[in-house]
Amino acid sequence: MKEVKAFIRSAKAEDVMEALNQLGVADITLIDVMGVGSHLIDPQIAQYSVEIVRKFSQVVKIEVVCRAIDADKVVETIRNAAFTGMPGDGMIYVMPVEKAVKIRTGKENQDAV
């Protein structure tokens, strides 16, 4: 299994969620976060924070746990739906998942996702 984490523009969250739903991905975590770093900043909407003395912008973090065989398709779907071609489109990370347990049923790993 793999965990796919994507940090994307907030404005593209609905497009990405719809694309993942069309792919058949049903279990998605969506979290509003603040991104710090030049690779996450959209120069048109970036704000300046005196407290951290850096630019920051609001982004959305999307998390999906999927079968390893599906990870590349999930990544490509997120990338295509989040793409604008402008700086600040975001980043996608893929990590191995050692174990998954469904709390209600006790099912594990592939059976849990």
C-alpha positions in Angstrom: 0.0 0.0 0.0 1.0 3.6 -0.6 0.1 6.9 0.9 -0.2 9.8 -1.5 0.1 13.3 0.0 -0.5 16.3 -2.2 -0.2 20.0 -1.3 -2.2 22.0 -3.9 -3.8 25.4 -4.4 -7.0 25.7 -2.4 -8.8 26.9 -5.6 -8.0 23.5 -7.3 -9.3 21.3 -4.4 -12.8 20.8 -5.9 -11.3 19.8 -9.3 -8.9 17.3 -7.7 -11.6 15.8 -5.5 -13.9 15.4 -8.5 -11.1 13.8 -10.5 -10.3 11.3 -7.7 -14.0 10.5 -7.3 -14.2 9.7 -11.1 -11.1 7.5 -10.7 -13.0 5.6 -8.0 -11.1 6.9 -5.0 -13.6 7.2 -2.2 -11.6 7.6 1.0 -9.8 11.0 0.8 -8.6 13.3 3.6 -8.7 17.0 2.8 -7.1 19.5 5.2 -6.6 23.3 5.0 -2.9 24.1 5.7 -0.5 27.0 5.4 2.4 26.4 3.0 5.8 28.1 3.7 8.4 28.1 1.0 8.9 29.5 -2.5 7.8 26.3 -4.2 4.3 26.6 -2.7 3.7 30.3 -3.1 1.4 31.9 -5.7 2.9 35.4 -6.1 -0.6 36.8 -6.9 -2.1 35.8 -3.5 0.9 35.4 -1.2 0.8 37.2 2.1 3.6 38.3 4.3 3.9 37.3 8.0 6.0 39.3 10.3 5.9 36.5 12.9 7.7 34.0 10.7 9.4 36.5 8.4 8.5 34.5 5.3 5.8 34.4 2.7 3.0 31.9 3.1 -0.1 30.9 1.3 -3.1 28.8 2.0 -3.0 25.4 0.4 -4.9 22.2 0.7 -3.3 18.9 1.8 -4.9 15.8 0.3 -4.1 12.4 1.6 -5.1 9.1 0.0 -4.1 5.5 1.0 -4.3 3.2 -1.9 -3.0 -0.1 -3.3 0.6 0.2 -4.5 -0.5 -0.7 -8.0 -2.9 2.3 -8.1 -0.4 4.9 -6.7 0.9 6.2 -10.0 -2.6 6.7 -11.4 -3.7 8.6 -8.2 -0.6 10.8 -8.6 -1.2 11.5 -12.2 -4.9 12.3 -11.6 -4.0 14.7 -8.8 -1.3 16.3 -11.0 -3.6 16.8 -14.0 -6.4 18.2 -11.9 -4.2 20.6 -9.9 -2.1 21.9 -12.8 -2.2 25.5 -13.7 1.3 26.0 -15.0 2.0 28.8 -12.6 4.4 28.8 -9.6 2.7 27.4 -6.5 0.9 24.5 -8.2 2.1 22.3 -5.3 3.9 19.0 -4.5 2.9 15.4 -4.4 4.7 12.8 -2.2 4.3 9.0 -2.2 5.2 6.9 0.8 4.9 3.2 1.8 2.2 2.3 4.3 3.4 -0.5 6.6 -0.1 -1.4 7.9 -3.7 -0.3 7.8 -6.4 -1.4 10.2 -10.1 -0.6 9.8 -11.4 0.2 13.3 -15.0 -1.0 12.9 -14.3 -4.4 11.3 -10.7 -5.1 12.3 -9.8 -5.8 8.6 -6.2 -5.1 7.8 -4.1 -3.8 5.0 -5.6 -4.3 1.4 -8.9 -5.5 2.9 -9.0 -2.3 5.0 -8.6 0.1 2.1 
